[in-house]
Amino acid sequence: MFQLRLKPGRENDFLEAYEAIRNEVAAGVEGHIVDQVCRSIDDPNSWLITSEWESIDTFVAWEQTEEHRDLVKPMRECWDEARSFKYVVELETVNPRRAVGGA
């Protein structure tokens, strides 16, 4: 997870930068499963990017590449501050009606 604080007035720049790389990451980065970009309902400059990977090792390996740094640079230019949090899922609950093949 990346908790972000955008520079005032940079929301559109941030979303455009994310849009420019999201399909490339989804289709071409080994181990990537899904990302979500979330905006706070209480503070329009507070954002969260969640990212799910096959393993923490695949994410960390990609995060340390020059390609990663180059891809995210336009987004980083929109941030006042950012914090990274890495977690490993221990338990997961899925609504059976929403699960693949559910009723």
Backbone as XML, in Angstrom:
<?xml version="1.0"?>
<chain id="A" units="angstrom">
  <residue number="1" name="MET">
    <atom name="N" x="0.847" y="-1.173" z="0.000"/>
    <atom name="CA" x="0.000" y="0.000" z="0.000"/>
    <atom name="C" x="0.890" y="1.231" z="0.000"/>
  </residue>
  <residue number="2" name="PHE">
    <atom name="N" x="0.434" y="2.230" z="-0.728"/>
    <atom name="CA" x="1.101" y="3.521" z="-0.712"/>
    <atom name="C" x="0.089" y="4.562" z="-0.277"/>
  </residue>
  <residue number="3" name="GLN">
    <atom name="N" x="0.372" y="5.215" z="0.819"/>
    <atom name="CA" x="-0.468" y="6.306" z="1.305"/>
    <atom name="C" x="0.155" y="7.590" z="0.785"/>
  </residue>
  <residue number="4" name="LEU">
    <atom name="N" x="-0.630" y="8.367" z="0.045"/>
    <atom name="CA" x="-0.113" y="9.538" z="-0.650"/>
    <atom name="C" x="-0.827" y="10.807" z="-0.231"/>
  </residue>
  <residue number="5" name="ARG">
    <atom name="N" x="-0.107" y="11.872" z="-0.279"/>
    <atom name="CA" x="-0.692" y="13.202" z="-0.152"/>
    <atom name="C" x="-0.276" y="13.945" z="-1.405"/>
  </residue>
  <residue number="6" name="LEU">
    <atom name="N" x="-1.280" y="14.312" z="-2.220"/>
    <atom name="CA" x="-0.997" y="15.004" z="-3.470"/>
    <atom name="C" x="-0.736" y="16.480" z="-3.234"/>
  </residue>
  <residue number="7" name="LYS">
    <atom name="N" x="0.080" y="17.050" z="-4.092"/>
    <atom name="CA" x="0.254" y="18.496" z="-4.100"/>
    <atom name="C" x="-1.081" y="19.099" z="-4.523"/>
  </residue>
  <residue number="8" name="PRO">
    <atom name="N" x="-1.493" y="20.211" z="-3.936"/>
    <atom name="CA" x="-2.765" y="20.831" z="-4.316"/>
    <atom name="C" x="-2.826" y="21.086" z="-5.825"/>
  </residue>
  <residue number="9" name="GLY">
    <atom name="N" x="-3.965" y="20.729" z="-6.416"/>
    <atom name="CA" x="-4.194" y="20.956" z="-7.838"/>
    <atom name="C" x="-3.567" y="19.930" z="-8.763"/>
  </residue>
  <residue number="10" name="ARG">
    <atom name="N" x="-2.997" y="18.844" z="-8.226"/>
    <atom name="CA" x="-2.311" y="17.854" z="-9.062"/>
    <atom name="C" x="-3.114" y="16.571" z="-9.269"/>
  </residue>
  <residue number="11" name="GLU">
    <atom name="N" x="-4.376" y="16.553" z="-8.854"/>
    <atom name="CA" x="-5.187" y="15.343" z="-8.966"/>
    <atom name="C" x="-5.250" y="14.822" z="-10.404"/>
  </residue>
  <residue number="12" name="ASN">
    <atom name="N" x="-5.572" y="15.677" z="-11.363"/>
    <atom name="CA" x="-5.678" y="15.233" z="-12.755"/>
    <atom name="C" x="-4.340" y="14.741" z="-13.298"/>
  </residue>
  <residue number="13" name="ASP">
    <atom name="N" x="-3.247" y="15.432" z="-12.948"/>
    <atom name="CA" x="-1.916" y="14.993" z="-13.382"/>
    <atom name="C" x="-1.606" y="13.602" z="-12.827"/>
  </residue>
  <residue number="14" name="PHE">
    <atom name="N" x="-1.933" y="13.396" z="-11.566"/>
    <atom name="CA" x="-1.701" y="12.108" z="-10.924"/>
    <atom name="C" x="-2.498" y="11.001" z="-11.610"/>
  </residue>
  <residue number="15" name="LEU">
    <atom name="N" x="-3.781" y="11.250" z="-11.848"/>
    <atom name="CA" x="-4.618" y="10.234" z="-12.488"/>
    <atom name="C" x="-4.177" y="9.958" z="-13.918"/>
  </residue>
  <residue number="16" name="GLU">
    <atom name="N" x="-3.764" y="10.975" z="-14.641"/>
    <atom name="CA" x="-3.250" y="10.781" z="-16.003"/>
    <atom name="C" x="-1.962" y="9.957" z="-15.983"/>
  </residue>
  <residue number="17" name="ALA">
    <atom name="N" x="-1.089" y="10.236" z="-15.037"/>
    <atom name="CA" x="0.164" y="9.483" z="-14.927"/>
    <atom name="C" x="-0.127" y="8.026" z="-14.585"/>
  </residue>
  <residue number="18" name="TYR">
    <atom name="N" x="-1.070" y="7.787" z="-13.681"/>
    <atom name="CA" x="-1.444" y="6.420" z="-13.335"/>
    <atom name="C" x="-2.045" y="5.712" z="-14.545"/>
  </residue>
  <residue number="19" name="GLU">
    <atom name="N" x="-2.928" y="6.383" z="-15.242"/>
    <atom name="CA" x="-3.572" y="5.801" z="-16.418"/>
    <atom name="C" x="-2.541" y="5.403" z="-17.479"/>
  </residue>
  <residue number="20" name="ALA">
    <atom name="N" x="-1.491" y="6.195" z="-17.607"/>
    <atom name="CA" x="-0.468" y="5.939" z="-18.622"/>
    <atom name="C" x="0.318" y="4.653" z="-18.352"/>
  </residue>
  <residue number="21" name="ILE">
    <atom name="N" x="0.368" y="4.206" z="-17.099"/>
    <atom name="CA" x="1.174" y="3.014" z="-16.804"/>
    <atom name="C" x="0.373" y="1.800" z="-16.350"/>
  </residue>
  <residue number="22" name="ARG">
    <atom name="N" x="-0.876" y="1.976" z="-15.993"/>
    <atom name="CA" x="-1.590" y="0.876" z="-15.338"/>
    <atom name="C" x="-1.732" y="-0.369" z="-16.205"/>
  </residue>
  <residue number="23" name="ASN">
    <atom name="N" x="-2.033" y="-0.204" z="-17.483"/>
    <atom name="CA" x="-2.193" y="-1.375" z="-18.349"/>
    <atom name="C" x="-0.857" y="-2.046" z="-18.622"/>
  </residue>
  <residue number="24" name="GLU">
    <atom name="N" x="0.200" y="-1.255" z="-18.720"/>
    <atom name="CA" x="1.535" y="-1.823" z="-18.911"/>
    <atom name="C" x="1.924" y="-2.691" z="-17.722"/>
  </residue>
  <residue number="25" name="VAL">
    <atom name="N" x="1.657" y="-2.214" z="-16.527"/>
    <atom name="CA" x="1.969" y="-2.982" z="-15.327"/>
    <atom name="C" x="1.099" y="-4.230" z="-15.268"/>
  </residue>
  <residue number="26" name="ALA">
    <atom name="N" x="-0.194" y="-4.076" z="-15.508"/>
    <atom name="CA" x="-1.122" y="-5.206" z="-15.408"/>
    <atom name="C" x="-0.782" y="-6.311" z="-16.410"/>
  </residue>
  <residue number="27" name="ALA">
    <atom name="N" x="-0.357" y="-5.930" z="-17.605"/>
    <atom name="CA" x="-0.098" y="-6.921" z="-18.645"/>
    <atom name="C" x="1.336" y="-7.432" z="-18.661"/>
  </residue>
  <residue number="28" name="GLY">
    <atom name="N" x="2.268" y="-6.641" z="-18.114"/>
    <atom name="CA" x="3.648" y="-7.000" z="-18.357"/>
    <atom name="C" x="4.549" y="-7.208" z="-17.161"/>
  </residue>
  <residue number="29" name="VAL">
    <atom name="N" x="4.040" y="-7.029" z="-15.938"/>
    <atom name="CA" x="4.915" y="-7.186" z="-14.775"/>
    <atom name="C" x="4.600" y="-8.517" z="-14.093"/>
  </residue>
  <residue number="30" name="GLU">
    <atom name="N" x="5.608" y="-9.372" z="-14.069"/>
    <atom name="CA" x="5.435" y="-10.704" z="-13.498"/>
    <atom name="C" x="4.993" y="-10.628" z="-12.041"/>
  </residue>
  <residue number="31" name="GLY">
    <atom name="N" x="3.956" y="-11.386" z="-11.702"/>
    <atom name="CA" x="3.489" y="-11.486" z="-10.329"/>
    <atom name="C" x="2.418" y="-10.485" z="-9.940"/>
  </residue>
  <residue number="32" name="HIS">
    <atom name="N" x="2.163" y="-9.482" z="-10.790"/>
    <atom name="CA" x="1.151" y="-8.474" z="-10.469"/>
    <atom name="C" x="-0.241" y="-9.075" z="-10.623"/>
  </residue>
  <residue number="33" name="ILE">
    <atom name="N" x="-1.120" y="-8.787" z="-9.661"/>
    <atom name="CA" x="-2.502" y="-9.271" z="-9.726"/>
    <atom name="C" x="-3.468" y="-8.116" z="-9.944"/>
  </residue>
  <residue number="34" name="VAL">
    <atom name="N" x="-3.451" y="-7.119" z="-9.054"/>
    <atom name="CA" x="-4.417" y="-6.020" z="-9.157"/>
    <atom name="C" x="-3.918" y="-4.814" z="-8.364"/>
  </residue>
  <residue number="35" name="ASP">
    <atom name="N" x="-4.290" y="-3.634" z="-8.831"/>
    <atom name="CA" x="-4.080" y="-2.384" z="-8.101"/>
    <atom name="C" x="-5.430" y="-1.704" z="-7.926"/>
  </residue>
  <residue number="36" name="GLN">
    <atom name="N" x="-5.521" y="-0.888" z="-6.914"/>
    <atom name="CA" x="-6.667" y="-0.003" z="-6.733"/>
    <atom name="C" x="-6.137" y="1.363" z="-6.341"/>
  </residue>
  <residue number="37" name="VAL">
    <atom name="N" x="-6.712" y="2.406" z="-6.932"/>
    <atom name="CA" x="-6.378" y="3.779" z="-6.554"/>
    <atom name="C" x="-7.606" y="4.334" z="-5.845"/>
  </residue>
  <residue number="38" name="CYS">
    <atom name="N" x="-7.408" y="4.777" z="-4.615"/>
    <atom name="CA" x="-8.517" y="5.207" z="-3.772"/>
    <atom name="C" x="-8.276" y="6.634" z="-3.283"/>
  </residue>
  <residue number="39" name="ARG">
    <atom name="N" x="-9.332" y="7.438" z="-3.301"/>
    <atom name="CA" x="-9.260" y="8.805" z="-2.780"/>
    <atom name="C" x="-10.062" y="8.870" z="-1.487"/>
  </residue>
  <residue number="40" name="SER">
    <atom name="N" x="-9.549" y="9.574" z="-0.512"/>
    <atom name="CA" x="-10.232" y="9.744" z="0.759"/>
    <atom name="C" x="-11.545" y="10.507" z="0.548"/>
  </residue>
  <residue number="41" name="ILE">
    <atom name="N" x="-12.578" y="10.090" z="1.227"/>
    <atom name="CA" x="-13.843" y="10.820" z="1.147"/>
    <atom name="C" x="-13.814" y="12.057" z="2.033"/>
  </residue>
  <residue number="42" name="ASP">
    <atom name="N" x="-12.828" y="12.143" z="2.932"/>
    <atom name="CA" x="-12.725" y="13.274" z="3.853"/>
    <atom name="C" x="-11.707" y="14.327" z="3.430"/>
  </residue>
  <residue number="43" name="ASP">
    <atom name="N" x="-10.734" y="13.925" z="2.605"/>
    <atom name="CA" x="-9.641" y="14.828" z="2.230"/>
    <atom name="C" x="-9.263" y="14.552" z="0.779"/>
  </residue>
  <residue number="44" name="PRO">
    <atom name="N" x="-9.610" y="15.424" z="-0.158"/>
    <atom name="CA" x="-9.376" y="15.154" z="-1.579"/>
    <atom name="C" x="-7.903" y="15.054" z="-1.977"/>
  </residue>
  <residue number="45" name="ASN">
    <atom name="N" x="-6.982" y="15.460" z="-1.116"/>
    <atom name="CA" x="-5.561" y="15.328" z="-1.428"/>
    <atom name="C" x="-4.935" y="14.068" z="-0.820"/>
  </residue>
  <residue number="46" name="SER">
    <atom name="N" x="-5.733" y="13.294" z="-0.104"/>
    <atom name="CA" x="-5.249" y="12.066" z="0.517"/>
    <atom name="C" x="-5.693" y="10.862" z="-0.326"/>
  </residue>
  <residue number="47" name="TRP">
    <atom name="N" x="-4.717" y="10.074" z="-0.769"/>
    <atom name="CA" x="-4.962" y="8.946" z="-1.667"/>
    <atom name="C" x="-4.273" y="7.697" z="-1.138"/>
  </residue>
  <residue number="48" name="LEU">
    <atom name="N" x="-4.723" y="6.556" z="-1.642"/>
    <atom name="CA" x="-4.146" y="5.275" z="-1.285"/>
    <atom name="C" x="-4.079" y="4.420" z="-2.548"/>
  </residue>
  <residue number="49" name="ILE">
    <atom name="N" x="-2.933" y="3.810" z="-2.791"/>
    <atom name="CA" x="-2.815" y="2.821" z="-3.867"/>
    <atom name="C" x="-2.596" y="1.477" z="-3.191"/>
  </residue>
  <residue number="50" name="THR">
    <atom name="N" x="-3.493" y="0.544" z="-3.455"/>
    <atom name="CA" x="-3.297" y="-0.815" z="-2.962"/>
    <atom name="C" x="-2.844" y="-1.663" z="-4.141"/>
  </residue>
  <residue number="51" name="SER">
    <atom name="N" x="-2.019" y="-2.627" z="-3.853"/>
    <atom name="CA" x="-1.430" y="-3.440" z="-4.893"/>
    <atom name="C" x="-1.350" y="-4.870" z="-4.392"/>
  </residue>
  <residue number="52" name="GLU">
    <atom name="N" x="-1.870" y="-5.810" z="-5.177"/>
    <atom name="CA" x="-1.828" y="-7.215" z="-4.789"/>
    <atom name="C" x="-0.919" y="-7.965" z="-5.760"/>
  </residue>
  <residue number="53" name="TRP">
    <atom name="N" x="-0.050" y="-8.789" z="-5.188"/>
    <atom name="CA" x="0.951" y="-9.521" z="-5.954"/>
    <atom name="C" x="0.920" y="-10.992" z="-5.584"/>
  </residue>
  <residue number="54" name="GLU">
    <atom name="N" x="1.443" y="-11.831" z="-6.466"/>
    <atom name="CA" x="1.505" y="-13.265" z="-6.181"/>
    <atom name="C" x="2.355" y="-13.551" z="-4.950"/>
  </residue>
  <residue number="55" name="SER">
    <atom name="N" x="3.405" y="-12.745" z="-4.756"/>
    <atom name="CA" x="4.237" y="-12.890" z="-3.556"/>
    <atom name="C" x="4.905" y="-11.557" z="-3.264"/>
  </residue>
  <residue number="56" name="ILE">
    <atom name="N" x="5.305" y="-11.367" z="-2.028"/>
    <atom name="CA" x="6.010" y="-10.144" z="-1.658"/>
    <atom name="C" x="7.350" y="-10.080" z="-2.382"/>
  </residue>
  <residue number="57" name="ASP">
    <atom name="N" x="7.951" y="-11.228" z="-2.641"/>
    <atom name="CA" x="9.245" y="-11.246" z="-3.328"/>
    <atom name="C" x="9.148" y="-10.710" z="-4.755"/>
  </residue>
  <residue number="58" name="THR">
    <atom name="N" x="8.066" y="-11.050" z="-5.469"/>
    <atom name="CA" x="7.930" y="-10.534" z="-6.837"/>
    <atom name="C" x="7.730" y="-9.022" z="-6.824"/>
  </residue>
  <residue number="59" name="PHE">
    <atom name="N" x="6.975" y="-8.525" z="-5.839"/>
    <atom name="CA" x="6.788" y="-7.084" z="-5.755"/>
    <atom name="C" x="8.097" y="-6.368" z="-5.432"/>
  </residue>
  <residue number="60" name="VAL">
    <atom name="N" x="8.800" y="-6.826" z="-4.419"/>
    <atom name="CA" x="10.034" y="-6.171" z="-3.999"/>
    <atom name="C" x="11.061" y="-6.196" z="-5.130"/>
  </residue>
  <residue number="61" name="ALA">
    <atom name="N" x="11.141" y="-7.303" z="-5.840"/>
    <atom name="CA" x="12.085" y="-7.386" z="-6.959"/>
    <atom name="C" x="11.750" y="-6.342" z="-8.018"/>
  </residue>
  <residue number="62" name="TRP">
    <atom name="N" x="10.475" y="-6.204" z="-8.353"/>
    <atom name="CA" x="10.076" y="-5.217" z="-9.363"/>
    <atom name="C" x="10.271" y="-3.796" z="-8.852"/>
  </residue>
  <residue number="63" name="GLU">
    <atom name="N" x="9.920" y="-3.569" z="-7.588"/>
    <atom name="CA" x="10.022" y="-2.226" z="-7.015"/>
    <atom name="C" x="11.463" y="-1.710" z="-7.056"/>
  </residue>
  <residue number="64" name="GLN">
    <atom name="N" x="12.423" y="-2.583" z="-7.031"/>
    <atom name="CA" x="13.826" y="-2.184" z="-7.001"/>
    <atom name="C" x="14.431" y="-1.983" z="-8.388"/>
  </residue>
  <residue number="65" name="THR">
    <atom name="N" x="13.642" y="-2.163" z="-9.440"/>
    <atom name="CA" x="14.184" y="-2.031" z="-10.796"/>
    <atom name="C" x="14.160" y="-0.583" z="-11.276"/>
  </residue>
  <residue number="66" name="GLU">
    <atom name="N" x="15.033" y="-0.313" z="-12.216"/>
    <atom name="CA" x="15.066" y="0.998" z="-12.876"/>
    <atom name="C" x="13.749" y="1.233" z="-13.630"/>
  </residue>
  <residue number="67" name="GLU">
    <atom name="N" x="13.192" y="0.167" z="-14.228"/>
    <atom name="CA" x="11.915" y="0.287" z="-14.950"/>
    <atom name="C" x="10.820" y="0.823" z="-14.033"/>
  </residue>
  <residue number="68" name="HIS">
    <atom name="N" x="10.743" y="0.294" z="-12.819"/>
    <atom name="CA" x="9.741" y="0.755" z="-11.866"/>
    <atom name="C" x="9.933" y="2.240" z="-11.557"/>
  </residue>
  <residue number="69" name="ARG">
    <atom name="N" x="11.153" y="2.621" z="-11.259"/>
    <atom name="CA" x="11.428" y="4.028" z="-10.944"/>
    <atom name="C" x="11.042" y="4.939" z="-12.111"/>
  </residue>
  <residue number="70" name="ASP">
    <atom name="N" x="11.352" y="4.515" z="-13.335"/>
    <atom name="CA" x="11.013" y="5.327" z="-14.509"/>
    <atom name="C" x="9.501" y="5.427" z="-14.708"/>
  </residue>
  <residue number="71" name="LEU">
    <atom name="N" x="8.789" y="4.304" z="-14.513"/>
    <atom name="CA" x="7.336" y="4.304" z="-14.710"/>
    <atom name="C" x="6.607" y="5.188" z="-13.704"/>
  </residue>
  <residue number="72" name="VAL">
    <atom name="N" x="7.032" y="5.165" z="-12.458"/>
    <atom name="CA" x="6.295" y="5.909" z="-11.432"/>
    <atom name="C" x="6.754" y="7.358" z="-11.274"/>
  </residue>
  <residue number="73" name="LYS">
    <atom name="N" x="7.815" y="7.732" z="-11.943"/>
    <atom name="CA" x="8.333" y="9.097" z="-11.793"/>
    <atom name="C" x="7.271" y="10.169" z="-12.057"/>
  </residue>
  <residue number="74" name="PRO">
    <atom name="N" x="6.477" y="10.077" z="-13.137"/>
    <atom name="CA" x="5.451" y="11.116" z="-13.345"/>
    <atom name="C" x="4.424" y="11.187" z="-12.204"/>
  </residue>
  <residue number="75" name="MET">
    <atom name="N" x="4.107" y="10.057" z="-11.597"/>
    <atom name="CA" x="3.188" y="10.073" z="-10.453"/>
    <atom name="C" x="3.851" y="10.710" z="-9.246"/>
  </residue>
  <residue number="76" name="ARG">
    <atom name="N" x="5.101" y="10.353" z="-9.007"/>
    <atom name="CA" x="5.828" y="10.889" z="-7.847"/>
    <atom name="C" x="5.916" y="12.408" z="-7.889"/>
  </residue>
  <residue number="77" name="GLU">
    <atom name="N" x="5.973" y="12.973" z="-9.061"/>
    <atom name="CA" x="6.055" y="14.427" z="-9.193"/>
    <atom name="C" x="4.791" y="15.121" z="-8.692"/>
  </residue>
  <residue number="78" name="CYS">
    <atom name="N" x="3.714" y="14.364" z="-8.521"/>
    <atom name="CA" x="2.440" y="14.914" z="-8.036"/>
    <atom name="C" x="2.305" y="14.811" z="-6.517"/>
  </residue>
  <residue number="79" name="TRP">
    <atom name="N" x="3.206" y="14.116" z="-5.858"/>
    <atom name="CA" x="3.077" y="13.822" z="-4.432"/>
    <atom name="C" x="3.782" y="14.862" z="-3.578"/>
  </residue>
  <residue number="80" name="ASP">
    <atom name="N" x="3.115" y="15.277" z="-2.513"/>
    <atom name="CA" x="3.763" y="16.044" z="-1.464"/>
    <atom name="C" x="4.522" y="15.098" z="-0.538"/>
  </residue>
  <residue number="81" name="GLU">
    <atom name="N" x="3.891" y="13.942" z="-0.269"/>
    <atom name="CA" x="4.506" y="12.935" z="0.590"/>
    <atom name="C" x="3.914" y="11.579" z="0.268"/>
  </residue>
  <residue number="82" name="ALA">
    <atom name="N" x="4.664" y="10.538" z="0.583"/>
    <atom name="CA" x="4.183" y="9.175" z="0.346"/>
    <atom name="C" x="4.812" y="8.246" z="1.374"/>
  </residue>
  <residue number="83" name="ARG">
    <atom name="N" x="4.035" y="7.279" z="1.788"/>
    <atom name="CA" x="4.522" y="6.249" z="2.710"/>
    <atom name="C" x="4.153" y="4.894" z="2.138"/>
  </residue>
  <residue number="84" name="SER">
    <atom name="N" x="5.077" y="3.974" z="2.206"/>
    <atom name="CA" x="4.861" y="2.626" z="1.703"/>
    <atom name="C" x="4.670" y="1.671" z="2.877"/>
  </residue>
  <residue number="85" name="PHE">
    <atom name="N" x="3.699" y="0.799" z="2.733"/>
    <atom name="CA" x="3.431" y="-0.231" z="3.737"/>
    <atom name="C" x="3.350" y="-1.563" z="3.005"/>
  </residue>
  <residue number="86" name="LYS">
    <atom name="N" x="4.040" y="-2.553" z="3.520"/>
    <atom name="CA" x="4.015" y="-3.884" z="2.899"/>
    <atom name="C" x="3.430" y="-4.882" z="3.887"/>
  </residue>
  <residue number="87" name="TYR">
    <atom name="N" x="2.403" y="-5.580" z="3.455"/>
    <atom name="CA" x="1.740" y="-6.578" z="4.278"/>
    <atom name="C" x="1.611" y="-7.874" z="3.485"/>
  </residue>
  <residue number="88" name="VAL">
    <atom name="N" x="1.535" y="-8.962" z="4.194"/>
    <atom name="CA" x="1.275" y="-10.265" z="3.602"/>
    <atom name="C" x="-0.079" y="-10.724" z="4.131"/>
  </residue>
  <residue number="89" name="VAL">
    <atom name="N" x="-0.977" y="-11.143" z="3.239"/>
    <atom name="CA" x="-2.312" y="-11.600" z="3.636"/>
    <atom name="C" x="-2.182" y="-12.912" z="4.398"/>
  </residue>
  <residue number="90" name="GLU">
    <atom name="N" x="-2.733" y="-12.936" z="5.586"/>
    <atom name="CA" x="-2.750" y="-14.144" z="6.406"/>
    <atom name="C" x="-4.090" y="-14.874" z="6.318"/>
  </residue>
  <residue number="91" name="LEU">
    <atom name="N" x="-5.172" y="-14.100" z="6.272"/>
    <atom name="CA" x="-6.517" y="-14.665" z="6.151"/>
    <atom name="C" x="-7.318" y="-13.798" z="5.198"/>
  </residue>
  <residue number="92" name="GLU">
    <atom name="N" x="-8.272" y="-14.414" z="4.509"/>
    <atom name="CA" x="-9.118" y="-13.661" z="3.583"/>
    <atom name="C" x="-10.521" y="-14.235" z="3.636"/>
  </residue>
  <residue number="93" name="THR">
    <atom name="N" x="-11.503" y="-13.363" z="3.671"/>
    <atom name="CA" x="-12.899" y="-13.772" z="3.648"/>
    <atom name="C" x="-13.522" y="-13.243" z="2.377"/>
  </residue>
  <residue number="94" name="VAL">
    <atom name="N" x="-14.187" y="-14.120" z="1.623"/>
    <atom name="CA" x="-14.806" y="-13.736" z="0.363"/>
    <atom name="C" x="-16.300" y="-14.041" z="0.436"/>
  </residue>
  <residue number="95" name="ASN">
    <atom name="N" x="-17.108" y="-13.083" z="0.030"/>
    <atom name="CA" x="-18.536" y="-13.288" z="-0.057"/>
    <atom name="C" x="-18.779" y="-14.344" z="-1.134"/>
  </residue>
  <residue number="96" name="PRO">
    <atom name="N" x="-19.441" y="-15.460" z="-0.808"/>
    <atom name="CA" x="-19.618" y="-16.534" z="-1.788"/>
    <atom name="C" x="-20.422" y="-16.110" z="-3.020"/>
  </residue>
  <residue number="97" name="ARG">
    <atom name="N" x="-21.253" y="-15.106" z="-2.893"/>
    <atom name="CA" x="-22.022" y="-14.632" z="-4.047"/>
    <atom name="C" x="-21.145" y="-13.860" z="-5.017"/>
  </residue>
  <residue number="98" name="ARG">
    <atom name="N" x="-20.010" y="-13.379" z="-4.545"/>
    <atom name="CA" x="-19.101" y="-12.609" z="-5.404"/>
    <atom name="C" x="-17.919" y="-13.449" z="-5.886"/>
  </residue>
  <residue number="99" name="ALA">
    <atom name="N" x="-17.737" y="-14.613" z="-5.306"/>
    <atom name="CA" x="-16.609" y="-15.473" z="-5.681"/>
    <atom name="C" x="-16.823" y="-16.013" z="-7.089"/>
  </residue>
  <residue number="100" name="VAL">
    <atom name="N" x="-15.742" y="-16.316" z="-7.760"/>
    <atom name="CA" x="-15.826" y="-16.896" z="-9.093"/>
    <atom name="C" x="-16.586" y="-18.212" z="-9.011"/>
  </residue>
  <residue number="101" name="GLY">
    <atom name="N" x="-17.601" y="-18.338" z="-9.835"/>
    <atom name="CA" x="-18.411" y="-19.543" z="-9.830"/>
    <atom name="C" x="-19.454" y="-19.580" z="-8.730"/>
  </residue>
  <residue number="102" name="GLY">
    <atom name="N" x="-19.592" y="-18.469" z="-7.964"/>
    <atom name="CA" x="-20.577" y="-18.419" z="-6.873"/>
    <atom name="C" x="-21.980" y="-18.307" z="-7.411"/>
  </residue>
  <residue number="103" name="ALA">
    <atom name="N" x="-22.946" y="-18.525" z="-6.531"/>
    <atom name="CA" x="-24.359" y="-18.493" z="-6.928"/>
    <atom name="C" x="-24.848" y="-17.086" z="-7.092"/>
  </residue>
</chain>
